[in-house]
Amino acid sequence: MTEKEKERISPIEYLRILRDDYSDEIPNKVLNGSMPRDQIKYKVRRNWWNGLVGGLSRVQEKGLISNELQEDVTAFLEHYTSEEFHNQPLTTAEDIQKANNLLNKILGSEL
């Protein structure tokens, strides 16, 4: 999704797209940006995480999440923008589950 496309949709809808339109699967091969677009819609990709961090920051800045979730979002952002996470060689199933859990809380529905 391009920056222009992101600007045309609501921040909440963008989070819904990140949750629903990308696979939780961890492929056997390392993915890269030169692959066909339909083969790179995985949550394991660093670009997905960059989009998630940006999307969460945006909903937080715009006051679109409840006060009860502010602390959860802040803690999530602190961890997933940390050197520890960036130095982690690969995204884990646990990382993806934590992201999905937070998105479900924000969006108010379970998958």
Buried (B, 14 or more C-beta within 10 A) or exposed (E): EEEEEBEEEEBBEBBBBBBEEBEBEBEEEEBEEEEEEEEBEBBBBEEBBEBBBBBBBBBBEEEEBEEEBEEBBEEBBEEBBEEEBEEEEEBEEEBBEBBBEBBEBBBEEEE
